[in-house]
Amino acid sequence: MYQWFKYIFVFMAFIWSSVASAGSANVLIDQEFSLGLGQIASIEGEKLVIKFKAVLEDSRCPVNVVCVWAGNGKVELEIIDFDGQNKAVILNTEKEPKTTQLKRHKLTLISLNPPRIDGVSISPGDYSVTSRVERKTSN
């Protein structure tokens, strides 16, 4: 039994240090929230943490250009469930998947910001994602 307490303590210390070092926000279930690259959101009352890890692709159509295709933004998020499940997920702005399931929750990527502008580079630190976590309903 002592071993379990030891593992739980180490896990909680890791989570706390990650939240403290990366900048964090407490957000409400079923409401949109934004995270900058490396930032963490704790979902109030849900034992759930979301971290914006990386932008893997940004082929979105610049706002000052007419495109045949809207393009896609692909991001990596890390979901940390205090019940013991960690999951790295890849979500997209236009392609599937745009959502992912984790036990009792559904995470949806709403948007990737800032919008692209033709001829203007976006630094990694300028990116943010807007997402929403919903509690899944029983069928």
C-alpha positions, 0 to 999 in steps of 0.5 A: 500500500505504501508503494501506491501512495509513493506513486500517487505522490510522485505523479501529483508532484509532476502535475503540480510542477508542470502546471506551475511552470507552464502557466495555467488557467482554471476553466469551466466545463462546457465553455470555450477556453484558449491556451498559448503554446505550453500553457495548461488548463485545469478543468474545474471539478473534473480532475482533468488537465489539458496542455497545448504541446505543439503546432504540427501543421499550419496550411490554413489559407491566409486571410488576405488570399482567396484559396480553393481549399481552407487548409488545415491546422494540426495541433498536439495536445496532452490530456492528463486525467487524475484517474491515471490516464494520460493521452497525447492527441492530435486534433485538426481545424478542418480535417478529422479528427476535430474531437477526442474522447477520454473516459467521461469527457469530449475535447473539441478543437475550436480554432488555431490562432492567430490567422495566417497572413500571406508573407507574415511568419507566425512564431511558435510562441504566438500560437494559441488554441481555442477548445472546449471540454464537455462531459459526455452524456450516457446513451 
